[in-house]
């Protein structure tokens, strides 16, 4: 162990203490700025199910159950905010302490990067996308911290990390395509086994998909609200716009048809057809008047439209993805949906200062999902050469899963808010830092075993 200049106090212990102080300060700052958290419409929808005693699959029923369990801690947004904020700083803290065995600069940098606006401004906002990303951050962090420890410690940590990975999928089922990559890192944290990962990718994806169905509809008995058909409605609207032909399984009036084909479509969100005037007539007709939403009629119309007009479908999907990656989309949620003011925390100077900083940076690449996708791809390229080390495996696991997750929105995206790319932000930050570190110096952990099973 390295010693301080006076030869008495270990430098490493001082480094650990400094990291702990920085993490505690960050956590305290988060509480001071955000407590009791910012309730969004999506979060209020989930929270409302607790009182009703019902569960639906439009949002995550697992989040509803979890929220109901922890709600007595701080009723309302407070309990979920505390879970998110605590998990966020715990993830960065554990990773920073593990990194301290390799690089003091990186260890001190990580708590500071946790305050980077594209990551930090979302910690106080109750969205399942934020909880999902932080759960995966925590899963990767605890595995990295235990990667080169003995099996007695490492294996239970891996089991916990796999549970967190599965929890993330239960929050965001569209993460099933990215979960196998993170799962592969959790299984082999000292070395990224590409062949094993490729072989197990499809079985793992099927397993995670099965987990969603077993938990949602088996264990919890969630009501089917057909969220997959929101994608189909969005696609039918896009294809109708680009072909100038109605693709929906209903007949519209002449004014409705003109709106549908020429004015309604925007490559931003499917809500245009659901709750935004003047185009909310689409879902009103499909859901309430014709009772078609949730039936095979929508699925059949979607399949027929995609097969007959593949180029229009691709134009629609390309337009959406470009807007998702490069558009000036929704970032912070500031509306006070439960209080009497227009925006949350109007009398809190620290929060207003953070909002001002956010507003100043919102038009920059920092708040573009495409920027963080590019960061993750670059980190993966850099980590490729070091994939047989714990550092390279970590960087490849988190950034690889984040890149795949973001790219999956090409097919399944129905809204282009920045929060949907939040996992790429966290993965890009921590993966980038770990990717550029060297191996542990004197006093660090032993060299990884290369014969792990």
N, C-alpha and C positions, 0 to 999 in steps of 0.2 A: 504494500500500500504506500502511495506517495505521501510525503510528509510536508508540512508547512516549513517556511524558512527557519522557524525557531526549533524545529525538530521535535515538536511535542504534539501539536494538534493535527490530525489527519486532514489533508485537503479535501479528500472525497466526502468526508462527513460534513464539512462546511458547504460543499457543493450541494449535497442532498438537502441540507437545511435551507439553503438559498432557493432551491427549486420548490421546496414545500411552502416557503413564504410567498413566492410568486404565485403559486397555484391558489393558496388561501386568499391572497389579495385579489386575484382575478375572480374567485368565487364570491368574495364579499362585494366586489364592485358589481357583479351580476345581480346580486340580491338588492343592492342599493338602487340600481337603475330600473330593474324590471319587476320586482316583487309587487303584487302577487301574480304576475304574468299577464299576457295579453290574450284575451279570449277572441277567437275568430269565429266566423259563421260555421265553418266546418267543425271546429271544436265544440261549439255550442250544440250542434246537431248530435255529436257523439255523447256529450254530457247529458243531453236531454233524455237519452235512452235509459240512463241510470234510474231516474225517477219513474219512468214508464214501465220499467221492468221487462223491456223487450229488446231484442237484438236484431240488427239487420246487417247485410253485407255490403251496403252502399259505402259506408265507412268501415273501419275495422271493428268487428265485435270484440276482438281481444283487447283493443284499447278501451272500449266501454267497460269491460269486466275489470281490467286493471285499474282504471280510474275509480270505479266504484269501491274497490278494495282500499285504495289509498286516500280516498276523498276525505275521511274524517281528520286526516292530518292537517289539512287546510282547505275547507270546503270551497268548491268552485275551481277557478283556474289555479289556485295556489298550490294544491298538491301535485298536479301534473307539471307545473312550472318547476317545483322543487326537484322532482324526479329528473326532468330534462337538464336543469342546470347542474345538479349534483353529478349526473352521469357524464356530462360534458367535461367538467373539470377533473373528474376522476379519471376519465380516459386520457386526457392530456397529461395529467399528473403521473399516472402509472407509466405512460410512455416516456415522459421526460426523465423519470427516475431510472428507467431501464437504459435509456440513452446515455445517462450520466456515466455509466460504466465504460462507455466508448468515447464520448466527446463531451467535454464540459461546455463548449460553445453551443452545440446543438441542444444540450439539456436546458440551457438558459434561454435559448431562442424559442423553443416550443411554447412555453407559457405566454411569451410575448406575441407569437403568431396566433395564439388562440384568441387574441383580441383584434385580429385583423377583421375589418368591418364585414366582408362577405360571409364570415363565419359567425362573428360575435353578435351581430344585430338580430339574428334569428333565435338566439338561445332563450329569449324571453317570450317568444311567440308560440302559442299552443297550436301546432300543426303536427299531424302524424308523420309527415315527411321529415321533420326535424328530429322527432323521437326515433324514427327509423335510422337515419344517418348516424345519430349519436350512439345508438345501440350497436351498430356495426363498428364504429370507431372504438367503442369499449371492448368489443369482442377481439378485435385485432390487437389492441394495446395489451390486454392481459396475456394473450398468447405470446406476444413478443417479449414481454417481461419474464415469462416462464420458459421460453423456448429452449434454453440451454441448461435448465435445471434438471434435477433427477426426475424419473418417471413418477415417483410418489407425489410430487407437486404438479408436474407438467400435465399428466393425464386428467386429473380433476379440473384443471384450468381449461383444458381443451374441451372437455364436456360442457363446461359452463359457456365457453365461447360459441360452441355449436348451438347451444340453446339460445344465446343472444342472436346468432345468425338466423335461426328459425323464427325467433320473435320478430326480427326485422321483416321477414317474408310475410308473416301474419299481419304485420302493419301495412305492408305494401306488396300485395301478391304479384305485381308485375316485376318484382325483384327476383322471381324464380330463375330467370335466365342469368342473373349475375351472381346469385348465391353459391353455385358450385365453385366459382373461382375463389371466393373468400373461404368457402368450406375446405378447398384444397390446401389453402395456406394454413388454416387451423389444424388440419390433419398432419401436415408436414412443414412445420414452421422454420426448420433449419435449412430447408432446401426445396425449391419449387420443382416438383416432379411433373414435367410437362406431359410425358406419356401417360402417367397415371391420371393426371387431371383430364386429359382428352378422353381416356377410356371411361372414366367415371362421370363425365360431364352430363350426358343425357340421363343416365340412371339417377344421378343426384337431382337434376332438374325435375324429373318425374317424382322423386321422393318429396321434394319441397312442395310441389304442386299437390301431391297427395296429402301432405301435412295440412295445407290450407283447408282442403275439403273435410278431412277428419275432424279438425278442430272447429271450423266454422259450423258445419252442418251436423256433425256427429256429436261432439262433446258439448257444444254451445247451443245447438239447435237454432242457428240464425235464420231469419227469414230471407228468402231469396228476393232481392230487389233488382237483379239483372244489371249490374254495373257494366258488364261487358257490352251491353247493347248501346251504352252511351258512345262507345267507340264507333259502332256501326251507324248510329244516327249522324254522328259527325262526318263519317266517311260518305254516307249517302248524300248529305248536304254538299260536301265538296265535289263529289262526282257530278251531282246535278248541276252545280255551278259551272264546272268546266265543260260539260257536254251540252249545256243548255237544254237538258232533257230531264224530266222528273224521274228520279230513281226510287222514290218512296212507294210503298204498296198502297197508296191512297190517291184519290183525285182531288186536286186543289181548285179553288175558284180562280178566276182569271187574275184578280189583284194579288192573291196569295202566290200564284205561280210566278208572277212577275217579280215579287219580292224574293221568292226562293231562288230563282235562277240568276237574278241580277244584283240584288242588294244585300241579302242576308249573310252570305258567306264571308267570313273573315278567318284567316289561318291562325287564330289566337286561342279560341276556346269553343267548346261545344255548347256552353251555356247560352249562346246566342239563340239556339233553337229551343231552349228550355224555359228561361225565365226573363230574357231581355226583350223588351218591346222594340220593334213591332213584329219580331220573328218568333215570339213565343207560341204563336199559333201552331207551329210544327209539333211540339211535344203535347200541347193541349189536345190536338187532334189525335195523335198516336196513342196517348196515354189515357185520356179521359173520354173522348168522343167515340173513338173506334176500338179502344181497348186492345191495341196491337202491341204496345210496348211490353216486352217480356215474353212474347210468343214467337214461334218459329217463323212467322211471317216476316219479321224484321231480319232475322238471320238469313232467310232465303233471299230476300230482296238485296241484302248486302252482298252475298255470294254472287248473285246474278250480276249485279252492277260491277263488281270487281272483275269478273271474268269477261264481261262484254266490253268494258272500258278500262283496261289496265293502265293506259297512258294517262287518262284523267285521274285515276286513283293515285298514280305516282306523282302527278303534278300537285295534287292536293297534299299528299304526304310530304313532298319536298318543300312546299310553301310553309306548311306547319313547322317542319323541322328547322328551316332557316330562321323563322321567327323565334322559335324556342332557343336556338343557339345564339342568335345575334341580335334579337329584338330588345327594345327597352321595355321589359315586362315588369309585372308586379313584383316588388321585393318585400319591404317591410309592410306589415299590417298595422295601421295606425287608428282605424275607426274604433270608437268606444261604443260597442254594441250593447253594453249593459248599463252604462251610466248616462248622465245628463249632458255631457260635453261632446263636442264633435270628434275630438281626438283623445286618446288615452294620455294620462299623466301630464296634463297641461301645466301644472304647477311644480313639476319636478325638473330643476335646471339640468341635472346630469343627463336625464333622458332627452331633453330638448337639444342638448349639445350633441348627443349621439345621433339624433335625427338629422341635425344640421350637417354633420359629417357624412352621414349616409346620403343625403340629398346632393352634396357636393361631389360624391364619388359615383352616384348612380349611373351617370352617362359614360363612365369609363369601362374599360374591359374587365375591371374587377367584378362588376355585376353583370357579366355576360356568361351564360352557361357554356358557350363555346370556348371561352378562354380557359375554363377549368377542365373541360374535356381535353383541350390541347395540352394543358399541363400534365394531365394524367397519362396521355399517350406518350409524351416526352419522357416522363418518369419511367414508364414501362420499358421504353427503348433503352434508357440508361441502366435500368435494373436488370435487363436481359443478360448482360455480361456478368452480373453478380448473382444470378438466380440460385446458385448453389451455396449462398451464404444466408444467414438469418436476415441480414439487412436487405439483400436483394429480394428474398422471398417475401418479406413484409411489403416492400414497396410495390412489387409486382402484384401481390395479392390484393392490396387495397385499391391501387390505381387501376389494375386490370378489371376488377369487379365494378369500379365506378364508371370506367369507360363503357363497358358493356351495358351497364344500367342506363346510362344516358342515351346511348345509341338505340336501346330498345324502344325509346319513345318515337322512333321513326314509324313504328307500326301501332303502338298502343297509346300514344299521347293524345289527350283531348283538351289540354290546357297548357299554356306556356309560361306559367309563373316561374320565377327564378328558384323558388323553394324545391321544385322537382329535381333540380340538379344539385341540391345541397350536399349529397354524399360525395359528389365529385370535388366540391370545395374542401371538405374535411380530408378526403383521401389525398388530394393534391398537396395540401399543406404538410400532413404528417408523412406521406410517402416521399415527397421531395426532400424533406429533411433527413430521413433515415437513409434514402438512396445514396446520398453523397457522403455519408460517414464512412470512416475506415473501420477496421476490425478493432476489438478491444485491446487496450494497451496493457502494461504490466498491472497486475492486480485485478484484471477483469476476469470474466468467466472463461472457463475452459473452452477450447475449440470444439465446435459442434461435432457430434458424431455423424459420420457419413453413412452409417449402416442402419439408420432408423427404419423401422418397418412401416 
